[in-house]
Amino acid sequence: MTSVDPLLPLFLGLMSGTSADGIDAALVQFPQDGGCRFVHGHTHPWDPATREALIALGQGAEPTSMDALGQLDATVGSTFAAAANHLLEHAGVQRAQVQAIGSHGQTIRHRPLSTPAFTWQIGDANRIAELTGITTVADFRRRDVAAGGHGAPLMPAFHLAMLGSADEDRAVLNLGGIANLSLIARDGSIRGFDTGPANALLDGWCQRHLGHPYDADGAFAASGRVDEALLARLLAEPWFALPPPKSTGREQFHLEWVAAQLPADALAPADVQATLLELTAATMADALLTQLPGARRLLVCGGGVRNPQLLLRLQARLPGVVIGSSAEHGLDPDYMEAMGFAWLARETLAGRPGNLPSVSGARGPRILGAIHLA
């Protein structure tokens, strides 16, 4: 934990991603000369039944009723509020010291290519404001979609503000349930997009066959071998060939999608895991080499930063690129996205746009989110 600077306002970010493996809560401050001071972080667990319902909805399941969906929205909001309150308790910070909470919510549908396009994150922000007593900014993605964008990814603006360099082209890779890249050129221009699946498929396959929530250290994948025929079928998915801007989620990449590509002759589960890991490394590396071939540094954040086998395969496909953690630049890789939504809340309250049209494809810069006053 970092001590609080009494001269700077505090902001709190809440994030639960595609994997729905917990709510990351980050308490931060933003010095006037730039950067982000990470004060404290906390990961709050989901109730197993709630997590199961969220994952099912994210993969395309229909809610059992409108009442059930409304109750889930309220439950998710209350759980986000609990995450914020636990963080403040652990940090020893009074809620009056926090200027605002930025809440991502939980995505249950993301359809940027449908007609009309939409994205939907639940987690009632009214409840967060009520239960924390702190002004809450939420629903960041839908304004960008209304302006013709994908509403995702939103982190490139934060990455540019925190990690841009005039000395080199560099990229930031978020290894969450879905992987996304921020491509930051030395001239300050930036693009960003999802590259495809990351932890969502690896975690799901591991849980199905080992009963573990994730593949610790990539050991399950390391015990198998890549099946080149299966890898080729997975890489033939048309989504991978789409040009940016593009975004995706669990509704596109899930275990049923994997099962449809498996051969009639059963493969060893470890071989499938190894192949899924190689798919993740291949799609990330191909995207970087295609879209920013001059990049010589790749900063990694998200849960996948703790998978040495994945980083090993990524390095093998990017021999000329220095791969390191965002921690080397003072940004905790486990809480990067939560910090980013704290930053987006600050931008909204200041009346500044939070999206990047070069990333999302929106018609122009937009102030994101709805403000729920304490």
Short mmCIF file of the C-alpha atoms (twelve columns), coordinates in Angstrom:
data_MODEL
# 
_entry.id   MODEL 
# 
loop_
_atom_site.group_PDB 
_atom_site.id 
_atom_site.type_symbol 
_atom_site.label_atom_id 
_atom_site.label_alt_id 
_atom_site.label_comp_id 
_atom_site.label_asym_id 
_atom_site.label_seq_id 
_atom_site.Cartn_x 
_atom_site.Cartn_y 
_atom_site.Cartn_z 
_atom_site.pdbx_PDB_model_num 
ATOM 1   C CA . MET A 1   0.000   0.000   0.000   1 
ATOM 2   C CA . THR A 2   1.216   3.500   -0.894  1 
ATOM 3   C CA . SER A 3   0.562   6.387   1.471   1 
ATOM 4   C CA . VAL A 4   -2.138  8.847   0.440   1 
ATOM 5   C CA . ASP A 5   -1.060  12.288  -0.750  1 
ATOM 6   C CA . PRO A 6   -3.400  14.621  1.169   1 
ATOM 7   C CA . LEU A 7   -3.197  17.235  -1.594  1 
ATOM 8   C CA . LEU A 8   -4.566  14.922  -4.310  1 
ATOM 9   C CA . PRO A 9   -8.118  13.615  -4.698  1 
ATOM 10  C CA . LEU A 10  -8.673  9.862   -4.575  1 
ATOM 11  C CA . PHE A 11  -10.499 7.881   -7.234  1 
ATOM 12  C CA . LEU A 12  -11.667 4.284   -7.046  1 
ATOM 13  C CA . GLY A 13  -11.990 1.955   -10.034 1 
ATOM 14  C CA . LEU A 14  -14.047 -1.253  -10.224 1 
ATOM 15  C CA . MET A 15  -13.564 -3.854  -12.945 1 
ATOM 16  C CA . SER A 16  -14.871 -7.346  -13.651 1 
ATOM 17  C CA . GLY A 17  -13.892 -8.677  -17.034 1 
ATOM 18  C CA . THR A 18  -14.783 -11.480 -19.408 1 
ATOM 19  C CA . SER A 19  -13.477 -14.185 -17.078 1 
ATOM 20  C CA . ALA A 20  -15.675 -12.916 -14.210 1 
ATOM 21  C CA . ASP A 21  -13.075 -14.317 -11.817 1 
ATOM 22  C CA . GLY A 22  -13.504 -11.504 -9.296  1 
ATOM 23  C CA . ILE A 23  -14.016 -7.759  -9.013  1 
ATOM 24  C CA . ASP A 24  -10.763 -5.808  -9.062  1 
ATOM 25  C CA . ALA A 25  -10.959 -2.633  -6.992  1 
ATOM 26  C CA . ALA A 26  -8.162  -0.063  -7.163  1 
ATOM 27  C CA . LEU A 27  -7.680  3.146   -5.201  1 
ATOM 28  C CA . VAL A 28  -5.510  5.678   -7.037  1 
ATOM 29  C CA . GLN A 29  -4.396  9.295   -7.257  1 
ATOM 30  C CA . PHE A 30  -3.308  11.240  -10.314 1 
ATOM 31  C CA . PRO A 31  -0.389  13.652  -9.758  1 
ATOM 32  C CA . GLN A 32  -0.594  16.945  -11.608 1 
ATOM 33  C CA . ASP A 33  2.625   16.185  -13.489 1 
ATOM 34  C CA . GLY A 34  1.190   12.947  -14.854 1 
ATOM 35  C CA . GLY A 35  1.180   9.286   -13.995 1 
ATOM 36  C CA . CYS A 36  -0.917  7.246   -11.629 1 
ATOM 37  C CA . ARG A 37  -0.205  6.591   -7.936  1 
ATOM 38  C CA . PHE A 38  -1.539  3.182   -6.969  1 
ATOM 39  C CA . VAL A 39  -2.631  3.451   -3.331  1 
ATOM 40  C CA . HIS A 40  -4.264  0.089   -2.646  1 
ATOM 41  C CA . GLY A 41  -5.970  -2.811  -4.407  1 
ATOM 42  C CA . HIS A 42  -8.430  -5.539  -3.485  1 
ATOM 43  C CA . THR A 43  -9.970  -8.396  -5.464  1 
ATOM 44  C CA . HIS A 44  -13.462 -9.240  -4.300  1 
ATOM 45  C CA . PRO A 45  -14.865 -12.737 -5.033  1 
ATOM 46  C CA . TRP A 46  -18.124 -13.382 -6.787  1 
ATOM 47  C CA . ASP A 47  -20.737 -15.570 -5.183  1 
ATOM 48  C CA . PRO A 48  -20.434 -18.823 -7.220  1 
ATOM 49  C CA . ALA A 49  -24.088 -18.824 -8.277  1 
ATOM 50  C CA . THR A 50  -23.862 -15.202 -9.425  1 
ATOM 51  C CA . ARG A 51  -20.680 -15.918 -11.376 1 
ATOM 52  C CA . GLU A 52  -22.289 -18.927 -13.030 1 
ATOM 53  C CA . ALA A 53  -25.247 -16.793 -14.127 1 
ATOM 54  C CA . LEU A 54  -22.955 -14.054 -15.486 1 
ATOM 55  C CA . ILE A 55  -20.818 -16.461 -17.488 1 
ATOM 56  C CA . ALA A 56  -23.902 -18.130 -18.958 1 
ATOM 57  C CA . LEU A 57  -25.340 -14.790 -20.057 1 
ATOM 58  C CA . GLY A 58  -21.984 -13.720 -21.481 1 
ATOM 59  C CA . GLN A 59  -21.927 -16.861 -23.627 1 
ATOM 60  C CA . GLY A 60  -25.311 -16.111 -25.126 1 
ATOM 61  C CA . ALA A 61  -27.754 -17.791 -22.747 1 
ATOM 62  C CA . GLU A 62  -31.124 -16.125 -22.377 1 
ATOM 63  C CA . PRO A 63  -32.259 -14.870 -18.941 1 
ATOM 64  C CA . THR A 64  -34.902 -17.059 -17.397 1 
ATOM 65  C CA . SER A 65  -37.154 -14.014 -16.880 1 
ATOM 66  C CA . MET A 66  -37.129 -10.244 -16.732 1 
ATOM 67  C CA . ASP A 67  -37.427 -10.517 -12.966 1 
ATOM 68  C CA . ALA A 68  -34.309 -12.700 -12.831 1 
ATOM 69  C CA . LEU A 69  -32.363 -10.232 -14.970 1 
ATOM 70  C CA . GLY A 70  -33.455 -7.291  -12.833 1 
ATOM 71  C CA . GLN A 71  -32.484 -9.111  -9.652  1 
ATOM 72  C CA . LEU A 72  -29.098 -10.015 -11.146 1 
ATOM 73  C CA . ASP A 73  -28.488 -6.369  -12.081 1 
ATOM 74  C CA . ALA A 74  -29.231 -5.359  -8.482  1 
ATOM 75  C CA . THR A 75  -27.069 -8.168  -7.051  1 
ATOM 76  C CA . VAL A 76  -24.126 -7.240  -9.266  1 
ATOM 77  C CA . GLY A 77  -24.437 -3.589  -8.248  1 
ATOM 78  C CA . SER A 78  -24.498 -4.515  -4.571  1 
ATOM 79  C CA . THR A 79  -21.460 -6.778  -5.014  1 
ATOM 80  C CA . PHE A 80  -19.529 -3.998  -6.756  1 
ATOM 81  C CA . ALA A 81  -20.404 -1.713  -3.839  1 
ATOM 82  C CA . ALA A 82  -19.173 -4.345  -1.380  1 
ATOM 83  C CA . ALA A 83  -15.883 -4.545  -3.287  1 
ATOM 84  C CA . ALA A 84  -15.448 -0.773  -2.984  1 
ATOM 85  C CA . ASN A 85  -16.324 -0.751  0.703   1 
ATOM 86  C CA . HIS A 86  -13.923 -3.610  1.468   1 
ATOM 87  C CA . LEU A 87  -11.138 -1.792  -0.362  1 
ATOM 88  C CA . LEU A 88  -11.705 1.398   1.638   1 
ATOM 89  C CA . GLU A 89  -11.764 -0.588  4.880   1 
ATOM 90  C CA . HIS A 90  -8.521  -2.390  4.040   1 
ATOM 91  C CA . ALA A 91  -6.858  0.857   2.968   1 
ATOM 92  C CA . GLY A 92  -8.015  2.762   6.054   1 
ATOM 93  C CA . VAL A 93  -9.493  5.491   3.851   1 
ATOM 94  C CA . GLN A 94  -12.658 7.410   4.653   1 
ATOM 95  C CA . ARG A 95  -15.226 7.459   1.843   1 
ATOM 96  C CA . ALA A 96  -15.391 11.261  2.069   1 
ATOM 97  C CA . GLN A 97  -11.825 11.306  0.743   1 
ATOM 98  C CA . VAL A 98  -12.853 9.629   -2.538  1 
ATOM 99  C CA . GLN A 99  -14.037 11.973  -5.253  1 
ATOM 100 C CA . ALA A 100 -15.643 9.303   -7.433  1 
ATOM 101 C CA . ILE A 101 -15.931 5.633   -8.281  1 
ATOM 102 C CA . GLY A 102 -15.581 4.475   -11.893 1 
ATOM 103 C CA . SER A 103 -17.460 1.199   -12.406 1 
ATOM 104 C CA . HIS A 104 -17.176 -0.902  -15.538 1 
ATOM 105 C CA . GLY A 105 -20.040 -3.214  -14.614 1 
ATOM 106 C CA . GLN A 106 -20.276 -6.770  -15.945 1 
ATOM 107 C CA . THR A 107 -20.726 -7.312  -19.673 1 
ATOM 108 C CA . ILE A 108 -23.545 -9.709  -20.499 1 
ATOM 109 C CA . ARG A 109 -23.802 -8.907  -24.232 1 
ATOM 110 C CA . HIS A 110 -21.457 -7.185  -26.673 1 
ATOM 111 C CA . ARG A 111 -22.832 -6.890  -30.224 1 
ATOM 112 C CA . PRO A 112 -20.960 -4.062  -31.979 1 
ATOM 113 C CA . LEU A 113 -21.660 -5.543  -35.433 1 
ATOM 114 C CA . SER A 114 -25.395 -6.175  -35.017 1 
ATOM 115 C CA . THR A 115 -28.111 -3.870  -36.368 1 
ATOM 116 C CA . PRO A 116 -28.560 -1.838  -34.324 1 
ATOM 117 C CA . ALA A 117 -25.243 -2.312  -32.545 1 
ATOM 118 C CA . PHE A 118 -25.283 -2.492  -28.757 1 
ATOM 119 C CA . THR A 119 -23.272 -3.379  -25.694 1 
ATOM 120 C CA . TRP A 120 -24.721 -4.112  -22.277 1 
ATOM 121 C CA . GLN A 121 -23.062 -3.991  -18.866 1 
ATOM 122 C CA . ILE A 122 -25.099 -4.660  -15.742 1 
ATOM 123 C CA . GLY A 123 -24.376 -3.679  -12.123 1 
ATOM 124 C CA . ASP A 124 -26.794 -0.996  -10.939 1 
ATOM 125 C CA . ALA A 125 -24.672 2.121   -10.350 1 
ATOM 126 C CA . ASN A 126 -27.477 3.711   -8.324  1 
ATOM 127 C CA . ARG A 127 -26.914 0.941   -5.799  1 
ATOM 128 C CA . ILE A 128 -23.149 1.512   -5.805  1 
ATOM 129 C CA . ALA A 129 -23.627 5.225   -5.066  1 
ATOM 130 C CA . GLU A 130 -26.225 4.469   -2.401  1 
ATOM 131 C CA . LEU A 131 -24.252 1.750   -0.597  1 
ATOM 132 C CA . THR A 132 -20.892 3.531   -0.707  1 
ATOM 133 C CA . GLY A 133 -22.002 7.139   -0.365  1 
ATOM 134 C CA . ILE A 134 -19.635 8.045   -3.215  1 
ATOM 135 C CA . THR A 135 -20.463 9.613   -6.582  1 
ATOM 136 C CA . THR A 136 -20.319 6.822   -9.151  1 
ATOM 137 C CA . VAL A 137 -19.647 7.033   -12.888 1 
ATOM 138 C CA . ALA A 138 -20.709 3.984   -14.889 1 
ATOM 139 C CA . ASP A 139 -22.027 2.786   -18.267 1 
ATOM 140 C CA . PHE A 140 -18.918 3.964   -20.111 1 
ATOM 141 C CA . ARG A 141 -19.266 1.933   -23.297 1 
ATOM 142 C CA . ARG A 142 -22.705 2.703   -24.696 1 
ATOM 143 C CA . ARG A 143 -22.066 6.323   -25.687 1 
ATOM 144 C CA . ASP A 144 -19.210 5.244   -27.933 1 
ATOM 145 C CA . VAL A 145 -21.443 2.581   -29.519 1 
ATOM 146 C CA . ALA A 146 -24.178 5.184   -30.039 1 
ATOM 147 C CA . ALA A 147 -21.562 7.237   -31.909 1 
ATOM 148 C CA . GLY A 148 -20.831 4.363   -34.267 1 
ATOM 149 C CA . GLY A 149 -17.939 2.832   -32.321 1 
ATOM 150 C CA . HIS A 150 -17.355 -0.587  -30.808 1 
ATOM 151 C CA . GLY A 151 -17.372 0.714   -27.237 1 
ATOM 152 C CA . ALA A 152 -14.173 -1.280  -26.775 1 
ATOM 153 C CA . PRO A 153 -11.418 -1.439  -25.944 1 
ATOM 154 C CA . LEU A 154 -11.453 1.612   -23.658 1 
ATOM 155 C CA . MET A 155 -8.050  1.171   -22.033 1 
ATOM 156 C CA . PRO A 156 -5.891  2.533   -24.902 1 
ATOM 157 C CA . ALA A 157 -6.627  6.132   -23.855 1 
ATOM 158 C CA . PHE A 158 -5.375  5.331   -20.351 1 
ATOM 159 C CA . HIS A 159 -2.374  3.453   -21.753 1 
ATOM 160 C CA . LEU A 160 -1.479  6.433   -23.955 1 
ATOM 161 C CA . ALA A 161 -1.687  8.832   -21.007 1 
ATOM 162 C CA . MET A 162 0.415   6.617   -18.753 1 
ATOM 163 C CA . LEU A 163 2.788   4.699   -21.032 1 
ATOM 164 C CA . GLY A 164 3.311   6.694   -24.210 1 
ATOM 165 C CA . SER A 165 6.927   7.400   -25.179 1 
ATOM 166 C CA . ALA A 166 8.479   9.783   -27.697 1 
ATOM 167 C CA . ASP A 167 11.512  7.503   -27.915 1 
ATOM 168 C CA . GLU A 168 10.006  4.311   -29.303 1 
ATOM 169 C CA . ASP A 169 6.960   2.588   -30.724 1 
ATOM 170 C CA . ARG A 170 5.538   0.400   -27.976 1 
ATOM 171 C CA . ALA A 171 2.515   -1.774  -27.361 1 
ATOM 172 C CA . VAL A 172 0.495   -2.629  -24.277 1 
ATOM 173 C CA . LEU A 173 -1.086  -6.077  -24.129 1 
ATOM 174 C CA . ASN A 174 -3.916  -6.778  -21.709 1 
ATOM 175 C CA . LEU A 175 -4.221  -10.514 -21.087 1 
ATOM 176 C CA . GLY A 176 -7.675  -10.792 -19.592 1 
ATOM 177 C CA . GLY A 177 -10.407 -13.195 -20.621 1 
ATOM 178 C CA . ILE A 178 -10.058 -11.556 -24.019 1 
ATOM 179 C CA . ALA A 179 -6.720  -10.122 -25.160 1 
ATOM 180 C CA . ASN A 180 -6.443  -6.583  -26.457 1 
ATOM 181 C CA . LEU A 181 -3.602  -4.470  -27.759 1 
ATOM 182 C CA . SER A 182 -2.866  -0.769  -27.485 1 
ATOM 183 C CA . LEU A 183 -0.443  0.296   -30.223 1 
ATOM 184 C CA . ILE A 184 1.305   3.526   -29.225 1 
ATOM 185 C CA . ALA A 185 3.524   5.078   -31.879 1 
ATOM 186 C CA . ARG A 186 6.328   7.407   -30.866 1 
ATOM 187 C CA . ASP A 187 4.541   10.292  -32.588 1 
ATOM 188 C CA . GLY A 188 1.656   9.947   -30.106 1 
ATOM 189 C CA . SER A 189 -0.806  8.312   -32.476 1 
ATOM 190 C CA . ILE A 190 -2.580  5.273   -31.105 1 
ATOM 191 C CA . ARG A 191 -4.747  2.388   -32.200 1 
ATOM 192 C CA . GLY A 192 -6.172  -0.474  -30.206 1 
ATOM 193 C CA . PHE A 193 -8.348  -3.543  -30.659 1 
ATOM 194 C CA . ASP A 194 -9.143  -6.987  -29.317 1 
ATOM 195 C CA . THR A 195 -6.964  -9.766  -30.723 1 
ATOM 196 C CA . GLY A 196 -9.081  -12.717 -29.601 1 
ATOM 197 C CA . PRO A 197 -9.297  -15.148 -26.695 1 
ATOM 198 C CA . ALA A 198 -6.828  -15.266 -23.832 1 
ATOM 199 C CA . ASN A 199 -7.645  -16.520 -20.338 1 
ATOM 200 C CA . ALA A 200 -11.345 -17.233 -20.935 1 
ATOM 201 C CA . LEU A 201 -10.729 -20.357 -23.032 1 
ATOM 202 C CA . LEU A 202 -7.659  -21.465 -21.070 1 
ATOM 203 C CA . ASP A 203 -9.453  -21.148 -17.742 1 
ATOM 204 C CA . GLY A 204 -12.616 -22.793 -19.030 1 
ATOM 205 C CA . TRP A 205 -10.830 -25.812 -20.498 1 
ATOM 206 C CA . CYS A 206 -8.734  -26.223 -17.341 1 
ATOM 207 C CA . GLN A 207 -11.799 -26.067 -15.125 1 
ATOM 208 C CA . ARG A 208 -13.656 -28.586 -17.275 1 
ATOM 209 C CA . HIS A 209 -10.847 -31.168 -17.232 1 
ATOM 210 C CA . LEU A 210 -8.941  -30.551 -13.993 1 
ATOM 211 C CA . GLY A 211 -11.530 -28.826 -11.839 1 
ATOM 212 C CA . HIS A 212 -9.148  -25.910 -11.271 1 
ATOM 213 C CA . PRO A 213 -10.277 -22.309 -11.873 1 
ATOM 214 C CA . TYR A 214 -7.168  -21.554 -13.974 1 
ATOM 215 C CA . ASP A 215 -4.005  -23.174 -15.330 1 
ATOM 216 C CA . ALA A 216 -1.467  -22.235 -12.641 1 
ATOM 217 C CA . ASP A 217 1.839   -21.228 -14.254 1 
ATOM 218 C CA . GLY A 218 0.618   -22.720 -17.531 1 
ATOM 219 C CA . ALA A 219 1.566   -26.191 -16.253 1 
ATOM 220 C CA . PHE A 220 -1.414  -27.949 -17.867 1 
ATOM 221 C CA . ALA A 221 -0.576  -26.450 -21.259 1 
ATOM 222 C CA . ALA A 222 3.120   -27.229 -20.809 1 
ATOM 223 C CA . SER A 223 2.279   -30.902 -20.225 1 
ATOM 224 C CA . GLY A 224 0.711   -31.207 -23.676 1 
ATOM 225 C CA . ARG A 225 1.777   -30.611 -27.253 1 
ATOM 226 C CA . VAL A 226 0.295   -28.317 -29.877 1 
ATOM 227 C CA . ASP A 227 -1.931  -30.062 -32.398 1 
ATOM 228 C CA . GLU A 228 -1.147  -28.207 -35.613 1 
ATOM 229 C CA . ALA A 229 -4.303  -29.359 -37.402 1 
ATOM 230 C CA . LEU A 230 -6.525  -28.100 -34.597 1 
ATOM 231 C CA . LEU A 231 -4.557  -24.858 -34.415 1 
ATOM 232 C CA . ALA A 232 -5.096  -24.304 -38.144 1 
ATOM 233 C CA . ARG A 233 -8.848  -24.845 -37.786 1 
ATOM 234 C CA . LEU A 234 -9.045  -22.419 -34.874 1 
ATOM 235 C CA . LEU A 235 -7.010  -19.793 -36.724 1 
ATOM 236 C CA . ALA A 236 -9.352  -20.115 -39.708 1 
ATOM 237 C CA . GLU A 237 -12.104 -18.411 -37.666 1 
ATOM 238 C CA . PRO A 238 -13.147 -15.464 -39.901 1 
ATOM 239 C CA . TRP A 239 -13.158 -13.024 -36.974 1 
ATOM 240 C CA . PHE A 240 -9.359  -13.106 -36.811 1 
ATOM 241 C CA . ALA A 241 -9.121  -11.764 -40.366 1 
ATOM 242 C CA . LEU A 242 -11.325 -8.739  -39.652 1 
ATOM 243 C CA . PRO A 243 -9.447  -5.425  -39.729 1 
ATOM 244 C CA . PRO A 244 -9.535  -3.068  -36.727 1 
ATOM 245 C CA . PRO A 245 -11.516 -1.576  -35.167 1 
ATOM 246 C CA . LYS A 246 -12.827 -4.785  -33.690 1 
ATOM 247 C CA . SER A 247 -13.840 -6.201  -30.344 1 
ATOM 248 C CA . THR A 248 -15.207 -9.481  -29.103 1 
ATOM 249 C CA . GLY A 249 -16.170 -11.424 -25.993 1 
ATOM 250 C CA . ARG A 250 -17.301 -14.684 -24.494 1 
ATOM 251 C CA . GLU A 251 -20.308 -14.785 -26.815 1 
ATOM 252 C CA . GLN A 252 -17.847 -15.341 -29.712 1 
ATOM 253 C CA . PHE A 253 -15.104 -17.405 -28.083 1 
ATOM 254 C CA . HIS A 254 -16.337 -20.094 -25.704 1 
ATOM 255 C CA . LEU A 255 -15.824 -23.820 -25.162 1 
ATOM 256 C CA . GLU A 256 -18.611 -24.780 -27.550 1 
ATOM 257 C CA . TRP A 257 -16.703 -22.892 -30.263 1 
ATOM 258 C CA . VAL A 258 -13.646 -24.987 -29.400 1 
ATOM 259 C CA . ALA A 259 -15.646 -28.224 -29.362 1 
ATOM 260 C CA . ALA A 260 -16.922 -27.563 -32.888 1 
ATOM 261 C CA . GLN A 261 -13.309 -27.591 -34.144 1 
ATOM 262 C CA . LEU A 262 -12.166 -30.749 -32.337 1 
ATOM 263 C CA . PRO A 263 -11.439 -33.814 -34.503 1 
ATOM 264 C CA . ALA A 264 -13.553 -36.947 -34.372 1 
ATOM 265 C CA . ASP A 265 -10.622 -38.776 -32.792 1 
ATOM 266 C CA . ALA A 266 -10.337 -37.401 -29.292 1 
ATOM 267 C CA . LEU A 267 -7.283  -35.353 -28.412 1 
ATOM 268 C CA . ALA A 268 -5.720  -35.471 -24.968 1 
ATOM 269 C CA . PRO A 269 -7.077  -32.582 -22.891 1 
ATOM 270 C CA . ALA A 270 -3.513  -31.338 -22.265 1 
ATOM 271 C CA . ASP A 271 -2.904  -31.178 -26.022 1 
ATOM 272 C CA . VAL A 272 -6.028  -29.073 -26.470 1 
ATOM 273 C CA . GLN A 273 -4.849  -26.764 -23.672 1 
ATOM 274 C CA . ALA A 274 -1.446  -26.408 -25.308 1 
ATOM 275 C CA . THR A 275 -3.139  -25.619 -28.620 1 
ATOM 276 C CA . LEU A 276 -5.424  -23.003 -27.045 1 
ATOM 277 C CA . LEU A 277 -2.407  -21.344 -25.474 1 
ATOM 278 C CA . GLU A 278 -0.635  -21.320 -28.840 1 
ATOM 279 C CA . LEU A 279 -3.744  -19.831 -30.440 1 
ATOM 280 C CA . THR A 280 -3.600  -16.984 -27.927 1 
ATOM 281 C CA . ALA A 281 0.113   -16.354 -28.545 1 
ATOM 282 C CA . ALA A 282 -0.238  -16.618 -32.325 1 
ATOM 283 C CA . THR A 283 -3.148  -14.199 -32.674 1 
ATOM 284 C CA . MET A 284 -1.515  -11.633 -30.370 1 
ATOM 285 C CA . ALA A 285 1.842   -11.827 -32.150 1 
ATOM 286 C CA . ASP A 286 0.296   -11.715 -35.620 1 
ATOM 287 C CA . ALA A 287 -1.736  -8.645  -34.689 1 
ATOM 288 C CA . LEU A 288 1.317   -6.801  -33.390 1 
ATOM 289 C CA . LEU A 289 3.530   -7.693  -36.351 1 
ATOM 290 C CA . THR A 290 0.821   -6.684  -38.804 1 
ATOM 291 C CA . GLN A 291 -0.364  -3.470  -37.182 1 
ATOM 292 C CA . LEU A 292 2.797   -2.036  -35.557 1 
ATOM 293 C CA . PRO A 293 5.792   -3.878  -37.023 1 
ATOM 294 C CA . GLY A 294 8.212   -1.291  -35.643 1 
ATOM 295 C CA . ALA A 295 7.313   -1.998  -32.023 1 
ATOM 296 C CA . ARG A 296 10.292  -3.068  -29.964 1 
ATOM 297 C CA . ARG A 297 8.680   -3.130  -26.517 1 
ATOM 298 C CA . LEU A 298 5.559   -4.948  -25.333 1 
ATOM 299 C CA . LEU A 299 4.230   -4.198  -21.852 1 
ATOM 300 C CA . VAL A 300 1.940   -6.900  -20.500 1 
ATOM 301 C CA . CYS A 301 -0.812  -6.577  -17.903 1 
ATOM 302 C CA . GLY A 302 -3.825  -8.592  -16.786 1 
ATOM 303 C CA . GLY A 303 -4.046  -12.060 -15.264 1 
ATOM 304 C CA . GLY A 304 -2.090  -13.662 -18.104 1 
ATOM 305 C CA . VAL A 305 1.062   -11.884 -16.957 1 
ATOM 306 C CA . ARG A 306 1.361   -14.678 -14.368 1 
ATOM 307 C CA . ASN A 307 1.330   -17.430 -17.022 1 
ATOM 308 C CA . PRO A 308 5.017   -17.979 -17.830 1 
ATOM 309 C CA . GLN A 309 4.206   -20.561 -20.500 1 
ATOM 310 C CA . LEU A 310 2.076   -18.043 -22.392 1 
ATOM 311 C CA . LEU A 311 4.771   -15.370 -22.142 1 
ATOM 312 C CA . LEU A 312 7.367   -17.903 -23.314 1 
ATOM 313 C CA . ARG A 313 5.339   -18.717 -26.438 1 
ATOM 314 C CA . LEU A 314 4.671   -15.051 -27.068 1 
ATOM 315 C CA . GLN A 315 8.386   -14.264 -26.857 1 
ATOM 316 C CA . ALA A 316 9.158   -17.111 -29.256 1 
ATOM 317 C CA . ARG A 317 6.845   -15.523 -31.826 1 
ATOM 318 C CA . LEU A 318 8.234   -12.017 -31.205 1 
ATOM 319 C CA . PRO A 319 12.019  -12.533 -31.042 1 
ATOM 320 C CA . GLY A 320 12.848  -8.887  -31.732 1 
ATOM 321 C CA . VAL A 321 10.531  -7.449  -29.078 1 
ATOM 322 C CA . VAL A 322 11.372  -6.830  -25.417 1 
ATOM 323 C CA . ILE A 323 8.466   -8.211  -23.371 1 
ATOM 324 C CA . GLY A 324 7.976   -7.008  -19.805 1 
ATOM 325 C CA . SER A 325 5.339   -6.282  -17.194 1 
ATOM 326 C CA . SER A 326 3.597   -2.935  -16.833 1 
ATOM 327 C CA . ALA A 327 4.945   -3.045  -13.271 1 
ATOM 328 C CA . GLU A 328 8.302   -1.950  -14.709 1 
ATOM 329 C CA . HIS A 329 6.615   1.411   -15.373 1 
ATOM 330 C CA . GLY A 330 4.878   1.676   -12.016 1 
ATOM 331 C CA . LEU A 331 1.481   0.259   -13.019 1 
ATOM 332 C CA . ASP A 332 0.361   -2.880  -11.183 1 
ATOM 333 C CA . PRO A 333 -0.556  -5.426  -13.901 1 
ATOM 334 C CA . ASP A 334 -3.291  -7.013  -11.774 1 
ATOM 335 C CA . TYR A 335 -5.175  -3.730  -11.332 1 
ATOM 336 C CA . MET A 336 -4.456  -1.952  -14.617 1 
ATOM 337 C CA . GLU A 337 -8.051  -2.005  -15.861 1 
ATOM 338 C CA . ALA A 338 -9.506  -0.987  -12.493 1 
ATOM 339 C CA . MET A 339 -7.060  1.925   -12.443 1 
ATOM 340 C CA . GLY A 340 -8.159  2.764   -15.966 1 
ATOM 341 C CA . PHE A 341 -11.811 3.039   -14.983 1 
ATOM 342 C CA . ALA A 342 -10.875 5.275   -12.059 1 
ATOM 343 C CA . TRP A 343 -9.107  7.469   -14.629 1 
ATOM 344 C CA . LEU A 344 -12.139 7.404   -16.943 1 
ATOM 345 C CA . ALA A 345 -14.348 8.552   -14.054 1 
ATOM 346 C CA . ARG A 346 -12.000 11.491  -13.523 1 
ATOM 347 C CA . GLU A 347 -12.131 12.355  -17.223 1 
ATOM 348 C CA . THR A 348 -15.930 12.256  -17.226 1 
ATOM 349 C CA . LEU A 349 -16.230 14.520  -14.195 1 
ATOM 350 C CA . ALA A 350 -13.784 16.941  -15.822 1 
ATOM 351 C CA . GLY A 351 -15.884 17.022  -19.007 1 
ATOM 352 C CA . ARG A 352 -13.160 15.400  -21.118 1 
ATOM 353 C CA . PRO A 353 -13.707 12.660  -23.729 1 
ATOM 354 C CA . GLY A 354 -12.709 9.154   -22.687 1 
ATOM 355 C CA . ASN A 355 -12.834 7.350   -26.016 1 
ATOM 356 C CA . LEU A 356 -10.418 7.355   -28.947 1 
ATOM 357 C CA . PRO A 357 -12.074 7.284   -32.382 1 
ATOM 358 C CA . SER A 358 -8.870  5.804   -33.844 1 
ATOM 359 C CA . VAL A 359 -9.444  2.821   -31.562 1 
ATOM 360 C CA . SER A 360 -13.187 2.294   -31.422 1 
ATOM 361 C CA . GLY A 361 -14.225 3.669   -34.810 1 
ATOM 362 C CA . ALA A 362 -16.626 6.179   -33.254 1 
ATOM 363 C CA . ARG A 363 -17.547 9.313   -35.224 1 
ATOM 364 C CA . GLY A 364 -15.632 11.499  -32.786 1 
ATOM 365 C CA . PRO A 365 -14.490 12.020  -29.192 1 
ATOM 366 C CA . ARG A 366 -17.253 11.585  -26.619 1 
ATOM 367 C CA . ILE A 367 -17.599 12.137  -22.893 1 
ATOM 368 C CA . LEU A 368 -18.370 8.664   -21.567 1 
ATOM 369 C CA . GLY A 369 -20.544 7.382   -18.775 1 
ATOM 370 C CA . ALA A 370 -23.439 8.454   -16.595 1 
ATOM 371 C CA . ILE A 371 -22.844 10.268  -13.301 1 
ATOM 372 C CA . HIS A 372 -24.747 9.059   -10.225 1 
ATOM 373 C CA . LEU A 373 -24.260 11.655  -7.514  1 
ATOM 374 C CA . ALA A 374 -23.706 10.510  -3.939  1 
# 
